[in-house]
């Protein structure tokens, strides 16, 4: 179990580093698409360095007037 946990942590750290390199943590605007893209990039982990470039587009319904 320890080896599996360590691999998952390393995987997510590599994904976080890839998100950092792409500049996803800079800026103050946080929205659905930006947060989703950061999370998917972190989940992709080392695959980011083999050409995977996950991005998410989402729209939030606007409140009625």
PDBQT receptor file of N, H, CA, C and O in Angstrom, charges set to zero:
ATOM      1  N   UNK A   1       0.818  -1.190   0.000  1.00  0.00    +0.000 N 
ATOM      2  CA  UNK A   1       0.000   0.000   0.000  1.00  0.00    +0.000 C 
ATOM      3  C   UNK A   1       0.866   1.259   0.000  1.00  0.00    +0.000 C 
ATOM      4  O   UNK A   1       0.480   2.260  -0.604  1.00  0.00    +0.000 OA
ATOM      5  N   UNK A   2       1.999   1.236   0.647  1.00  0.00    +0.000 N 
ATOM      6  H   UNK A   2       2.312   0.423   1.138  1.00  0.00    +0.000 HD
ATOM      7  CA  UNK A   2       2.863   2.416   0.719  1.00  0.00    +0.000 C 
ATOM      8  C   UNK A   2       3.420   2.782  -0.644  1.00  0.00    +0.000 C 
ATOM      9  O   UNK A   2       3.523   3.962  -0.977  1.00  0.00    +0.000 OA
ATOM     10  N   UNK A   3       3.778   1.785  -1.430  1.00  0.00    +0.000 N 
ATOM     11  H   UNK A   3       3.694   0.826  -1.159  1.00  0.00    +0.000 HD
ATOM     12  CA  UNK A   3       4.334   2.058  -2.755  1.00  0.00    +0.000 C 
ATOM     13  C   UNK A   3       3.275   2.711  -3.641  1.00  0.00    +0.000 C 
ATOM     14  O   UNK A   3       3.569   3.668  -4.358  1.00  0.00    +0.000 OA
ATOM     15  N   UNK A   4       2.057   2.202  -3.597  1.00  0.00    +0.000 N 
ATOM     16  H   UNK A   4       1.818   1.425  -3.015  1.00  0.00    +0.000 HD
ATOM     17  CA  UNK A   4       0.973   2.770  -4.392  1.00  0.00    +0.000 C 
ATOM     18  C   UNK A   4       0.665   4.205  -3.996  1.00  0.00    +0.000 C 
ATOM     19  O   UNK A   4       0.447   5.062  -4.852  1.00  0.00    +0.000 OA
ATOM     20  N   UNK A   5       0.649   4.461  -2.703  1.00  0.00    +0.000 N 
ATOM     21  H   UNK A   5       0.827   3.765  -2.007  1.00  0.00    +0.000 HD
ATOM     22  CA  UNK A   5       0.396   5.820  -2.216  1.00  0.00    +0.000 C 
ATOM     23  C   UNK A   5       1.510   6.766  -2.638  1.00  0.00    +0.000 C 
ATOM     24  O   UNK A   5       1.256   7.902  -3.039  1.00  0.00    +0.000 OA
ATOM     25  N   UNK A   6       2.732   6.290  -2.545  1.00  0.00    +0.000 N 
ATOM     26  H   UNK A   6       2.938   5.368  -2.220  1.00  0.00    +0.000 HD
ATOM     27  CA  UNK A   6       3.871   7.122  -2.945  1.00  0.00    +0.000 C 
ATOM     28  C   UNK A   6       3.820   7.422  -4.435  1.00  0.00    +0.000 C 
ATOM     29  O   UNK A   6       4.124   8.543  -4.844  1.00  0.00    +0.000 OA
ATOM     30  N   UNK A   7       3.444   6.447  -5.254  1.00  0.00    +0.000 N 
ATOM     31  H   UNK A   7       3.197   5.537  -4.922  1.00  0.00    +0.000 HD
ATOM     32  CA  UNK A   7       3.338   6.676  -6.700  1.00  0.00    +0.000 C 
ATOM     33  C   UNK A   7       2.249   7.694  -7.036  1.00  0.00    +0.000 C 
ATOM     34  O   UNK A   7       2.426   8.525  -7.927  1.00  0.00    +0.000 OA
ATOM     35  N   UNK A   8       1.133   7.629  -6.329  1.00  0.00    +0.000 N 
ATOM     36  H   UNK A   8       0.989   6.954  -5.605  1.00  0.00    +0.000 HD
ATOM     37  CA  UNK A   8       0.052   8.590  -6.565  1.00  0.00    +0.000 C 
ATOM     38  C   UNK A   8       0.503  10.001  -6.190  1.00  0.00    +0.000 C 
ATOM     39  O   UNK A   8       0.229  10.952  -6.922  1.00  0.00    +0.000 OA
ATOM     40  N   UNK A   9       1.183  10.140  -5.072  1.00  0.00    +0.000 N 
ATOM     41  H   UNK A   9       1.405   9.367  -4.478  1.00  0.00    +0.000 HD
ATOM     42  CA  UNK A   9       1.660  11.458  -4.645  1.00  0.00    +0.000 C 
ATOM     43  C   UNK A   9       2.667  12.007  -5.653  1.00  0.00    +0.000 C 
ATOM     44  O   UNK A   9       2.592  13.178  -6.024  1.00  0.00    +0.000 OA
ATOM     45  N   UNK A  10       3.597  11.184  -6.093  1.00  0.00    +0.000 N 
ATOM     46  H   UNK A  10       3.659  10.233  -5.791  1.00  0.00    +0.000 HD
ATOM     47  CA  UNK A  10       4.588  11.615  -7.086  1.00  0.00    +0.000 C 
ATOM     48  C   UNK A  10       3.898  12.002  -8.385  1.00  0.00    +0.000 C 
ATOM     49  O   UNK A  10       4.253  13.007  -9.001  1.00  0.00    +0.000 OA
ATOM     50  N   UNK A  11       2.905  11.204  -8.812  1.00  0.00    +0.000 N 
ATOM     51  H   UNK A  11       2.617  10.388  -8.312  1.00  0.00    +0.000 HD
ATOM     52  CA  UNK A  11       2.133  11.487 -10.030  1.00  0.00    +0.000 C 
ATOM     53  C   UNK A  11       1.484  12.873  -9.949  1.00  0.00    +0.000 C 
ATOM     54  O   UNK A  11       1.568  13.656 -10.895  1.00  0.00    +0.000 OA
ATOM     55  N   UNK A  12       0.837  13.171  -8.819  1.00  0.00    +0.000 N 
ATOM     56  H   UNK A  12       0.769  12.534  -8.050  1.00  0.00    +0.000 HD
ATOM     57  CA  UNK A  12       0.160  14.451  -8.650  1.00  0.00    +0.000 C 
ATOM     58  C   UNK A  12       1.140  15.617  -8.537  1.00  0.00    +0.000 C 
ATOM     59  O   UNK A  12       0.845  16.719  -9.001  1.00  0.00    +0.000 OA
ATOM     60  N   UNK A  13       2.292  15.389  -7.933  1.00  0.00    +0.000 N 
ATOM     61  H   UNK A  13       2.532  14.494  -7.557  1.00  0.00    +0.000 HD
ATOM     62  CA  UNK A  13       3.316  16.437  -7.852  1.00  0.00    +0.000 C 
ATOM     63  C   UNK A  13       3.816  16.788  -9.242  1.00  0.00    +0.000 C 
ATOM     64  O   UNK A  13       3.987  17.964  -9.561  1.00  0.00    +0.000 OA
ATOM     65  N   UNK A  14       4.054  15.778 -10.075  1.00  0.00    +0.000 N 
ATOM     66  H   UNK A  14       3.915  14.822  -9.816  1.00  0.00    +0.000 HD
ATOM     67  CA  UNK A  14       4.493  16.033 -11.442  1.00  0.00    +0.000 C 
ATOM     68  C   UNK A  14       3.410  16.792 -12.209  1.00  0.00    +0.000 C 
ATOM     69  O   UNK A  14       3.718  17.713 -12.966  1.00  0.00    +0.000 OA
ATOM     70  N   UNK A  15       2.149  16.412 -12.017  1.00  0.00    +0.000 N 
ATOM     71  H   UNK A  15       1.900  15.665 -11.402  1.00  0.00    +0.000 HD
ATOM     72  CA  UNK A  15       1.050  17.129 -12.657  1.00  0.00    +0.000 C 
ATOM     73  C   UNK A  15       0.939  18.563 -12.174  1.00  0.00    +0.000 C 
ATOM     74  O   UNK A  15       0.665  19.465 -12.967  1.00  0.00    +0.000 OA
ATOM     75  N   UNK A  16       1.148  18.785 -10.883  1.00  0.00    +0.000 N 
ATOM     76  H   UNK A  16       1.370  18.053 -10.240  1.00  0.00    +0.000 HD
ATOM     77  CA  UNK A  16       1.133  20.137 -10.344  1.00  0.00    +0.000 C 
ATOM     78  C   UNK A  16       2.265  20.984 -10.910  1.00  0.00    +0.000 C 
ATOM     79  O   UNK A  16       2.089  22.173 -11.173  1.00  0.00    +0.000 OA
ATOM     80  N   UNK A  17       3.423  20.369 -11.094  1.00  0.00    +0.000 N 
ATOM     81  H   UNK A  17       3.566  19.402 -10.880  1.00  0.00    +0.000 HD
ATOM     82  CA  UNK A  17       4.551  21.084 -11.692  1.00  0.00    +0.000 C 
ATOM     83  C   UNK A  17       4.253  21.452 -13.142  1.00  0.00    +0.000 C 
ATOM     84  O   UNK A  17       4.610  22.542 -13.588  1.00  0.00    +0.000 OA
ATOM     85  N   UNK A  18       3.604  20.556 -13.878  1.00  0.00    +0.000 N 
ATOM     86  H   UNK A  18       3.314  19.670 -13.515  1.00  0.00    +0.000 HD
ATOM     87  CA  UNK A  18       3.223  20.849 -15.262  1.00  0.00    +0.000 C 
ATOM     88  C   UNK A  18       2.228  22.005 -15.309  1.00  0.00    +0.000 C 
ATOM     89  O   UNK A  18       2.338  22.879 -16.169  1.00  0.00    +0.000 OA
ATOM     90  N   UNK A  19       1.263  22.019 -14.399  1.00  0.00    +0.000 N 
ATOM     91  H   UNK A  19       1.174  21.309 -13.701  1.00  0.00    +0.000 HD
ATOM     92  CA  UNK A  19       0.296  23.118 -14.341  1.00  0.00    +0.000 C 
ATOM     93  C   UNK A  19       1.000  24.426 -13.996  1.00  0.00    +0.000 C 
ATOM     94  O   UNK A  19       0.660  25.475 -14.545  1.00  0.00    +0.000 OA
ATOM     95  N   UNK A  20       1.972  24.376 -13.100  1.00  0.00    +0.000 N 
ATOM     96  H   UNK A  20       2.248  23.524 -12.654  1.00  0.00    +0.000 HD
ATOM     97  CA  UNK A  20       2.739  25.560 -12.746  1.00  0.00    +0.000 C 
ATOM     98  C   UNK A  20       3.518  26.081 -13.945  1.00  0.00    +0.000 C 
ATOM     99  O   UNK A  20       3.545  27.287 -14.189  1.00  0.00    +0.000 OA
ATOM    100  N   UNK A  21       4.156  25.178 -14.701  1.00  0.00    +0.000 N 
ATOM    101  H   UNK A  21       4.133  24.198 -14.503  1.00  0.00    +0.000 HD
ATOM    102  CA  UNK A  21       4.928  25.580 -15.869  1.00  0.00    +0.000 C 
ATOM    103  C   UNK A  21       4.046  26.228 -16.934  1.00  0.00    +0.000 C 
ATOM    104  O   UNK A  21       4.505  27.111 -17.658  1.00  0.00    +0.000 OA
ATOM    105  N   UNK A  22       2.810  25.809 -17.036  1.00  0.00    +0.000 N 
ATOM    106  H   UNK A  22       2.438  25.091 -16.448  1.00  0.00    +0.000 HD
ATOM    107  CA  UNK A  22       1.889  26.383 -18.015  1.00  0.00    +0.000 C 
ATOM    108  C   UNK A  22       1.256  27.672 -17.522  1.00  0.00    +0.000 C 
ATOM    109  O   UNK A  22       0.490  28.293 -18.260  1.00  0.00    +0.000 OA
ATOM    110  N   UNK A  23       1.548  28.090 -16.306  1.00  0.00    +0.000 N 
ATOM    111  H   UNK A  23       2.170  27.585 -15.707  1.00  0.00    +0.000 HD
ATOM    112  CA  UNK A  23       1.070  29.356 -15.779  1.00  0.00    +0.000 C 
ATOM    113  C   UNK A  23      -0.363  29.321 -15.291  1.00  0.00    +0.000 C 
ATOM    114  O   UNK A  23      -1.010  30.365 -15.207  1.00  0.00    +0.000 OA
ATOM    115  N   UNK A  24      -0.876  28.142 -14.966  1.00  0.00    +0.000 N 
ATOM    116  H   UNK A  24      -0.351  27.293 -15.034  1.00  0.00    +0.000 HD
ATOM    117  CA  UNK A  24      -2.264  28.031 -14.533  1.00  0.00    +0.000 C 
ATOM    118  C   UNK A  24      -2.504  28.584 -13.132  1.00  0.00    +0.000 C 
ATOM    119  O   UNK A  24      -3.647  28.861 -12.768  1.00  0.00    +0.000 OA
ATOM    120  N   UNK A  25      -1.444  28.748 -12.341  1.00  0.00    +0.000 N 
ATOM    121  H   UNK A  25      -0.516  28.523 -12.636  1.00  0.00    +0.000 HD
ATOM    122  CA  UNK A  25      -1.612  29.241 -10.980  1.00  0.00    +0.000 C 
ATOM    123  C   UNK A  25      -1.449  30.757 -10.884  1.00  0.00    +0.000 C 
ATOM    124  O   UNK A  25      -1.680  31.333  -9.820  1.00  0.00    +0.000 OA
ATOM    125  N   UNK A  26      -1.056  31.408 -11.975  1.00  0.00    +0.000 N 
ATOM    126  H   UNK A  26      -0.868  30.941 -12.838  1.00  0.00    +0.000 HD
ATOM    127  CA  UNK A  26      -0.900  32.859 -11.940  1.00  0.00    +0.000 C 
ATOM    128  C   UNK A  26      -2.223  33.530 -12.265  1.00  0.00    +0.000 C 
ATOM    129  O   UNK A  26      -3.075  32.947 -12.936  1.00  0.00    +0.000 OA
ATOM    130  N   UNK A  27      -2.389  34.721 -11.801  1.00  0.00    +0.000 N 
ATOM    131  H   UNK A  27      -1.697  35.194 -11.256  1.00  0.00    +0.000 HD
ATOM    132  CA  UNK A  27      -3.631  35.446 -12.044  1.00  0.00    +0.000 C 
ATOM    133  C   UNK A  27      -4.609  35.233 -10.906  1.00  0.00    +0.000 C 
ATOM    134  O   UNK A  27      -4.509  34.272 -10.143  1.00  0.00    +0.000 OA
ATOM    135  N   UNK A  28      -5.553  36.147 -10.811  1.00  0.00    +0.000 N 
ATOM    136  H   UNK A  28      -5.634  36.927 -11.431  1.00  0.00    +0.000 HD
ATOM    137  CA  UNK A  28      -6.494  36.083  -9.702  1.00  0.00    +0.000 C 
ATOM    138  C   UNK A  28      -7.873  35.568 -10.119  1.00  0.00    +0.000 C 
ATOM    139  O   UNK A  28      -8.693  35.240  -9.261  1.00  0.00    +0.000 OA
ATOM    140  N   UNK A  29      -8.135  35.495 -11.416  1.00  0.00    +0.000 N 
ATOM    141  H   UNK A  29      -7.469  35.762 -12.113  1.00  0.00    +0.000 HD
ATOM    142  CA  UNK A  29      -9.449  35.053 -11.881  1.00  0.00    +0.000 C 
ATOM    143  C   UNK A  29      -9.584  33.537 -11.728  1.00  0.00    +0.000 C 
ATOM    144  O   UNK A  29      -8.792  32.776 -12.285  1.00  0.00    +0.000 OA
ATOM    145  N   UNK A  30     -10.574  33.117 -10.983  1.00  0.00    +0.000 N 
ATOM    146  H   UNK A  30     -11.216  33.736 -10.531  1.00  0.00    +0.000 HD
ATOM    147  CA  UNK A  30     -10.856  31.696 -10.826  1.00  0.00    +0.000 C 
ATOM    148  C   UNK A  30     -12.265  31.454 -11.338  1.00  0.00    +0.000 C 
ATOM    149  O   UNK A  30     -13.223  32.074 -10.877  1.00  0.00    +0.000 OA
ATOM    150  N   UNK A  31     -12.377  30.550 -12.291  1.00  0.00    +0.000 N 
ATOM    151  H   UNK A  31     -11.598  30.046 -12.665  1.00  0.00    +0.000 HD
ATOM    152  CA  UNK A  31     -13.689  30.196 -12.807  1.00  0.00    +0.000 C 
ATOM    153  C   UNK A  31     -13.732  28.690 -13.028  1.00  0.00    +0.000 C 
ATOM    154  O   UNK A  31     -12.753  27.985 -12.784  1.00  0.00    +0.000 OA
ATOM    155  N   UNK A  32     -14.854  28.219 -13.483  1.00  0.00    +0.000 N 
ATOM    156  H   UNK A  32     -15.649  28.792 -13.681  1.00  0.00    +0.000 HD
ATOM    157  CA  UNK A  32     -15.063  26.781 -13.662  1.00  0.00    +0.000 C 
ATOM    158  C   UNK A  32     -14.036  26.179 -14.617  1.00  0.00    +0.000 C 
ATOM    159  O   UNK A  32     -13.442  25.142 -14.323  1.00  0.00    +0.000 OA
ATOM    160  N   UNK A  33     -13.832  26.826 -15.750  1.00  0.00    +0.000 N 
ATOM    161  H   UNK A  33     -14.315  27.668 -15.988  1.00  0.00    +0.000 HD
ATOM    162  CA  UNK A  33     -12.922  26.290 -16.759  1.00  0.00    +0.000 C 
ATOM    163  C   UNK A  33     -11.488  26.265 -16.252  1.00  0.00    +0.000 C 
ATOM    164  O   UNK A  33     -10.779  25.280 -16.464  1.00  0.00    +0.000 OA
ATOM    165  N   UNK A  34     -11.054  27.308 -15.597  1.00  0.00    +0.000 N 
ATOM    166  H   UNK A  34     -11.630  28.108 -15.425  1.00  0.00    +0.000 HD
ATOM    167  CA  UNK A  34      -9.674  27.381 -15.118  1.00  0.00    +0.000 C 
ATOM    168  C   UNK A  34      -9.416  26.336 -14.033  1.00  0.00    +0.000 C 
ATOM    169  O   UNK A  34      -8.408  25.631 -14.081  1.00  0.00    +0.000 OA
ATOM    170  N   UNK A  35     -10.311  26.230 -13.064  1.00  0.00    +0.000 N 
ATOM    171  H   UNK A  35     -11.130  26.802 -13.025  1.00  0.00    +0.000 HD
ATOM    172  CA  UNK A  35     -10.155  25.251 -11.997  1.00  0.00    +0.000 C 
ATOM    173  C   UNK A  35     -10.176  23.832 -12.548  1.00  0.00    +0.000 C 
ATOM    174  O   UNK A  35      -9.368  22.997 -12.141  1.00  0.00    +0.000 OA
ATOM    175  N   UNK A  36     -11.086  23.557 -13.464  1.00  0.00    +0.000 N 
ATOM    176  H   UNK A  36     -11.742  24.236 -13.794  1.00  0.00    +0.000 HD
ATOM    177  CA  UNK A  36     -11.183  22.222 -14.056  1.00  0.00    +0.000 C 
ATOM    178  C   UNK A  36      -9.929  21.876 -14.843  1.00  0.00    +0.000 C 
ATOM    179  O   UNK A  36      -9.452  20.743 -14.782  1.00  0.00    +0.000 OA
ATOM    180  N   UNK A  37      -9.393  22.838 -15.580  1.00  0.00    +0.000 N 
ATOM    181  H   UNK A  37      -9.781  23.759 -15.630  1.00  0.00    +0.000 HD
ATOM    182  CA  UNK A  37      -8.180  22.598 -16.353  1.00  0.00    +0.000 C 
ATOM    183  C   UNK A  37      -7.003  22.290 -15.443  1.00  0.00    +0.000 C 
ATOM    184  O   UNK A  37      -6.209  21.397 -15.737  1.00  0.00    +0.000 OA
ATOM    185  N   UNK A  38      -6.882  23.020 -14.340  1.00  0.00    +0.000 N 
ATOM    186  H   UNK A  38      -7.527  23.745 -14.101  1.00  0.00    +0.000 HD
ATOM    187  CA  UNK A  38      -5.795  22.756 -13.392  1.00  0.00    +0.000 C 
ATOM    188  C   UNK A  38      -5.936  21.350 -12.810  1.00  0.00    +0.000 C 
ATOM    189  O   UNK A  38      -4.955  20.610 -12.734  1.00  0.00    +0.000 OA
ATOM    190  N   UNK A  39      -7.132  20.984 -12.404  1.00  0.00    +0.000 N 
ATOM    191  H   UNK A  39      -7.929  21.585 -12.465  1.00  0.00    +0.000 HD
ATOM    192  CA  UNK A  39      -7.337  19.657 -11.801  1.00  0.00    +0.000 C 
ATOM    193  C   UNK A  39      -7.077  18.532 -12.796  1.00  0.00    +0.000 C 
ATOM    194  O   UNK A  39      -6.473  17.520 -12.441  1.00  0.00    +0.000 OA
ATOM    195  N   UNK A  40      -7.523  18.697 -14.029  1.00  0.00    +0.000 N 
ATOM    196  H   UNK A  40      -8.014  19.519 -14.318  1.00  0.00    +0.000 HD
ATOM    197  CA  UNK A  40      -7.302  17.654 -15.032  1.00  0.00    +0.000 C 
ATOM    198  C   UNK A  40      -5.824  17.573 -15.393  1.00  0.00    +0.000 C 
ATOM    199  O   UNK A  40      -5.306  16.478 -15.611  1.00  0.00    +0.000 OA
ATOM    200  N   UNK A  41      -5.141  18.703 -15.459  1.00  0.00    +0.000 N 
ATOM    201  H   UNK A  41      -5.562  19.593 -15.281  1.00  0.00    +0.000 HD
ATOM    202  CA  UNK A  41      -3.707  18.698 -15.740  1.00  0.00    +0.000 C 
ATOM    203  C   UNK A  41      -2.953  17.981 -14.635  1.00  0.00    +0.000 C 
ATOM    204  O   UNK A  41      -2.037  17.206 -14.910  1.00  0.00    +0.000 OA
ATOM    205  N   UNK A  42      -3.330  18.232 -13.385  1.00  0.00    +0.000 N 
ATOM    206  H   UNK A  42      -4.074  18.862 -13.161  1.00  0.00    +0.000 HD
ATOM    207  CA  UNK A  42      -2.678  17.546 -12.278  1.00  0.00    +0.000 C 
ATOM    208  C   UNK A  42      -2.971  16.047 -12.316  1.00  0.00    +0.000 C 
ATOM    209  O   UNK A  42      -2.093  15.235 -12.025  1.00  0.00    +0.000 OA
ATOM    210  N   UNK A  43      -4.197  15.681 -12.671  1.00  0.00    +0.000 N 
ATOM    211  H   UNK A  43      -4.910  16.340 -12.907  1.00  0.00    +0.000 HD
ATOM    212  CA  UNK A  43      -4.549  14.259 -12.737  1.00  0.00    +0.000 C 
ATOM    213  C   UNK A  43      -3.811  13.554 -13.875  1.00  0.00    +0.000 C 
ATOM    214  O   UNK A  43      -3.517  12.363 -13.777  1.00  0.00    +0.000 OA
ATOM    215  N   UNK A  44      -3.509  14.282 -14.952  1.00  0.00    +0.000 N 
ATOM    216  H   UNK A  44      -3.748  15.250 -15.031  1.00  0.00    +0.000 HD
ATOM    217  CA  UNK A  44      -2.791  13.676 -16.080  1.00  0.00    +0.000 C 
ATOM    218  C   UNK A  44      -1.337  13.406 -15.724  1.00  0.00    +0.000 C 
ATOM    219  O   UNK A  44      -0.695  12.550 -16.334  1.00  0.00    +0.000 OA
ATOM    220  N   UNK A  45      -0.816  14.129 -14.744  1.00  0.00    +0.000 N 
ATOM    221  H   UNK A  45      -1.337  14.824 -14.248  1.00  0.00    +0.000 HD
ATOM    222  CA  UNK A  45       0.531  13.879 -14.243  1.00  0.00    +0.000 C 
ATOM    223  C   UNK A  45       1.595  13.903 -15.315  1.00  0.00    +0.000 C 
ATOM    224  O   UNK A  45       1.648  14.841 -16.110  1.00  0.00    +0.000 OA
ATOM    225  N   UNK A  46       2.451  12.885 -15.356  1.00  0.00    +0.000 N 
ATOM    226  H   UNK A  46       2.409  12.122 -14.710  1.00  0.00    +0.000 HD
ATOM    227  CA  UNK A  46       3.555  12.844 -16.312  1.00  0.00    +0.000 C 
ATOM    228  C   UNK A  46       3.108  12.784 -17.772  1.00  0.00    +0.000 C 
ATOM    229  O   UNK A  46       3.908  13.058 -18.667  1.00  0.00    +0.000 OA
ATOM    230  N   UNK A  47       1.870  12.438 -18.026  1.00  0.00    +0.000 N 
ATOM    231  H   UNK A  47       1.220  12.215 -17.299  1.00  0.00    +0.000 HD
ATOM    232  CA  UNK A  47       1.394  12.390 -19.407  1.00  0.00    +0.000 C 
ATOM    233  C   UNK A  47       1.455  13.759 -20.060  1.00  0.00    +0.000 C 
ATOM    234  O   UNK A  47       1.480  13.855 -21.287  1.00  0.00    +0.000 OA
ATOM    235  N   UNK A  48       1.477  14.829 -19.256  1.00  0.00    +0.000 N 
ATOM    236  H   UNK A  48       1.456  14.751 -18.260  1.00  0.00    +0.000 HD
ATOM    237  CA  UNK A  48       1.604  16.176 -19.786  1.00  0.00    +0.000 C 
ATOM    238  C   UNK A  48       2.881  16.342 -20.599  1.00  0.00    +0.000 C 
ATOM    239  O   UNK A  48       2.919  17.133 -21.541  1.00  0.00    +0.000 OA
ATOM    240  N   UNK A  49       3.913  15.611 -20.245  1.00  0.00    +0.000 N 
ATOM    241  H   UNK A  49       3.882  14.969 -19.480  1.00  0.00    +0.000 HD
ATOM    242  CA  UNK A  49       5.198  15.732 -20.922  1.00  0.00    +0.000 C 
ATOM    243  C   UNK A  49       5.293  14.826 -22.143  1.00  0.00    +0.000 C 
ATOM    244  O   UNK A  49       6.328  14.790 -22.809  1.00  0.00    +0.000 OA
ATOM    245  N   UNK A  50       4.223  14.095 -22.442  1.00  0.00    +0.000 N 
ATOM    246  H   UNK A  50       3.382  14.124 -21.902  1.00  0.00    +0.000 HD
ATOM    247  CA  UNK A  50       4.167  13.256 -23.633  1.00  0.00    +0.000 C 
ATOM    248  C   UNK A  50       3.115  13.750 -24.612  1.00  0.00    +0.000 C 
ATOM    249  O   UNK A  50       2.637  12.985 -25.450  1.00  0.00    +0.000 OA
ATOM    250  N   UNK A  51       2.749  15.030 -24.510  1.00  0.00    +0.000 N 
ATOM    251  H   UNK A  51       3.137  15.651 -23.829  1.00  0.00    +0.000 HD
ATOM    252  CA  UNK A  51       1.853  15.637 -25.473  1.00  0.00    +0.000 C 
ATOM    253  C   UNK A  51       0.411  15.785 -25.038  1.00  0.00    +0.000 C 
ATOM    254  O   UNK A  51      -0.393  16.338 -25.788  1.00  0.00    +0.000 OA
ATOM    255  N   UNK A  52       0.053  15.315 -23.859  1.00  0.00    +0.000 N 
ATOM    256  H   UNK A  52       0.706  14.865 -23.250  1.00  0.00    +0.000 HD
ATOM    257  CA  UNK A  52      -1.315  15.474 -23.384  1.00  0.00    +0.000 C 
ATOM    258  C   UNK A  52      -1.475  16.909 -22.897  1.00  0.00    +0.000 C 
ATOM    259  O   UNK A  52      -0.692  17.377 -22.070  1.00  0.00    +0.000 OA
ATOM    260  N   UNK A  53      -2.473  17.597 -23.401  1.00  0.00    +0.000 N 
ATOM    261  H   UNK A  53      -3.109  17.217 -24.073  1.00  0.00    +0.000 HD
ATOM    262  CA  UNK A  53      -2.729  18.977 -22.984  1.00  0.00    +0.000 C 
ATOM    263  C   UNK A  53      -4.212  19.101 -22.661  1.00  0.00    +0.000 C 
ATOM    264  O   UNK A  53      -4.979  19.629 -23.465  1.00  0.00    +0.000 OA
ATOM    265  N   UNK A  54      -4.623  18.619 -21.491  1.00  0.00    +0.000 N 
ATOM    266  H   UNK A  54      -3.999  18.189 -20.838  1.00  0.00    +0.000 HD
ATOM    267  CA  UNK A  54      -6.046  18.633 -21.165  1.00  0.00    +0.000 C 
ATOM    268  C   UNK A  54      -6.550  20.044 -20.854  1.00  0.00    +0.000 C 
ATOM    269  O   UNK A  54      -5.936  20.784 -20.085  1.00  0.00    +0.000 OA
ATOM    270  N   UNK A  55      -7.660  20.390 -21.457  1.00  0.00    +0.000 N 
ATOM    271  H   UNK A  55      -8.159  19.789 -22.081  1.00  0.00    +0.000 HD
ATOM    272  CA  UNK A  55      -8.335  21.649 -21.132  1.00  0.00    +0.000 C 
ATOM    273  C   UNK A  55      -9.824  21.374 -21.023  1.00  0.00    +0.000 C 
ATOM    274  O   UNK A  55     -10.349  20.481 -21.688  1.00  0.00    +0.000 OA
ATOM    275  N   UNK A  56     -10.486  22.127 -20.204  1.00  0.00    +0.000 N 
ATOM    276  H   UNK A  56     -10.059  22.853 -19.664  1.00  0.00    +0.000 HD
ATOM    277  CA  UNK A  56     -11.913  21.964 -19.979  1.00  0.00    +0.000 C 
ATOM    278  C   UNK A  56     -12.602  23.289 -20.280  1.00  0.00    +0.000 C 
ATOM    279  O   UNK A  56     -12.156  24.347 -19.838  1.00  0.00    +0.000 OA
ATOM    280  N   UNK A  57     -13.663  23.221 -21.017  1.00  0.00    +0.000 N 
ATOM    281  H   UNK A  57     -14.025  22.361 -21.377  1.00  0.00    +0.000 HD
ATOM    282  CA  UNK A  57     -14.511  24.387 -21.257  1.00  0.00    +0.000 C 
ATOM    283  C   UNK A  57     -15.840  24.134 -20.559  1.00  0.00    +0.000 C 
ATOM    284  O   UNK A  57     -16.449  23.083 -20.757  1.00  0.00    +0.000 OA
ATOM    285  N   UNK A  58     -16.286  25.057 -19.764  1.00  0.00    +0.000 N 
ATOM    286  H   UNK A  58     -15.791  25.911 -19.603  1.00  0.00    +0.000 HD
ATOM    287  CA  UNK A  58     -17.576  24.889 -19.115  1.00  0.00    +0.000 C 
ATOM    288  C   UNK A  58     -18.268  26.242 -19.013  1.00  0.00    +0.000 C 
ATOM    289  O   UNK A  58     -17.627  27.291 -18.948  1.00  0.00    +0.000 OA
ATOM    290  N   UNK A  59     -19.553  26.185 -19.002  1.00  0.00    +0.000 N 
ATOM    291  H   UNK A  59     -20.074  25.333 -19.055  1.00  0.00    +0.000 HD
ATOM    292  CA  UNK A  59     -20.335  27.412 -18.847  1.00  0.00    +0.000 C 
ATOM    293  C   UNK A  59     -21.293  27.216 -17.672  1.00  0.00    +0.000 C 
ATOM    294  O   UNK A  59     -21.859  26.142 -17.469  1.00  0.00    +0.000 OA
ATOM    295  N   UNK A  60     -21.444  28.258 -16.936  1.00  0.00    +0.000 N 
ATOM    296  H   UNK A  60     -20.985  29.130 -17.100  1.00  0.00    +0.000 HD
ATOM    297  CA  UNK A  60     -22.348  28.239 -15.788  1.00  0.00    +0.000 C 
ATOM    298  C   UNK A  60     -23.611  28.981 -16.179  1.00  0.00    +0.000 C 
ATOM    299  O   UNK A  60     -23.526  30.074 -16.739  1.00  0.00    +0.000 OA
ATOM    300  N   UNK A  61     -24.778  28.421 -15.902  1.00  0.00    +0.000 N 
ATOM    301  H   UNK A  61     -24.847  27.533 -15.447  1.00  0.00    +0.000 HD
ATOM    302  CA  UNK A  61     -26.002  29.123 -16.250  1.00  0.00    +0.000 C 
ATOM    303  C   UNK A  61     -26.089  30.482 -15.552  1.00  0.00    +0.000 C 
ATOM    304  O   UNK A  61     -25.742  30.617 -14.378  1.00  0.00    +0.000 OA
ATOM    305  N   UNK A  62     -26.552  31.468 -16.286  1.00  0.00    +0.000 N 
ATOM    306  H   UNK A  62     -26.834  31.359 -17.240  1.00  0.00    +0.000 HD
ATOM    307  CA  UNK A  62     -26.713  32.806 -15.741  1.00  0.00    +0.000 C 
ATOM    308  C   UNK A  62     -28.056  32.893 -15.004  1.00  0.00    +0.000 C 
ATOM    309  O   UNK A  62     -29.045  32.297 -15.430  1.00  0.00    +0.000 OA
ATOM    310  N   UNK A  63     -28.079  33.626 -13.921  1.00  0.00    +0.000 N 
ATOM    311  H   UNK A  63     -27.276  34.111 -13.575  1.00  0.00    +0.000 HD
ATOM    312  CA  UNK A  63     -29.356  33.757 -13.205  1.00  0.00    +0.000 C 
ATOM    313  C   UNK A  63     -30.374  34.540 -14.030  1.00  0.00    +0.000 C 
ATOM    314  O   UNK A  63     -30.015  35.422 -14.810  1.00  0.00    +0.000 OA
ATOM    315  N   UNK A  64     -31.623  34.210 -13.849  1.00  0.00    +0.000 N 
ATOM    316  H   UNK A  64     -31.915  33.494 -13.215  1.00  0.00    +0.000 HD
ATOM    317  CA  UNK A  64     -32.666  34.912 -14.593  1.00  0.00    +0.000 C 
ATOM    318  C   UNK A  64     -32.862  36.298 -14.009  1.00  0.00    +0.000 C 
ATOM    319  O   UNK A  64     -32.606  36.526 -12.827  1.00  0.00    +0.000 OA
ATOM    320  N   UNK A  65     -33.309  37.206 -14.829  1.00  0.00    +0.000 N 
ATOM    321  H   UNK A  65     -33.517  37.021 -15.790  1.00  0.00    +0.000 HD
ATOM    322  CA  UNK A  65     -33.471  38.599 -14.410  1.00  0.00    +0.000 C 
ATOM    323  C   UNK A  65     -34.831  38.835 -13.821  1.00  0.00    +0.000 C 
ATOM    324  O   UNK A  65     -35.141  39.955 -13.413  1.00  0.00    +0.000 OA
TER     325      UNK A  65
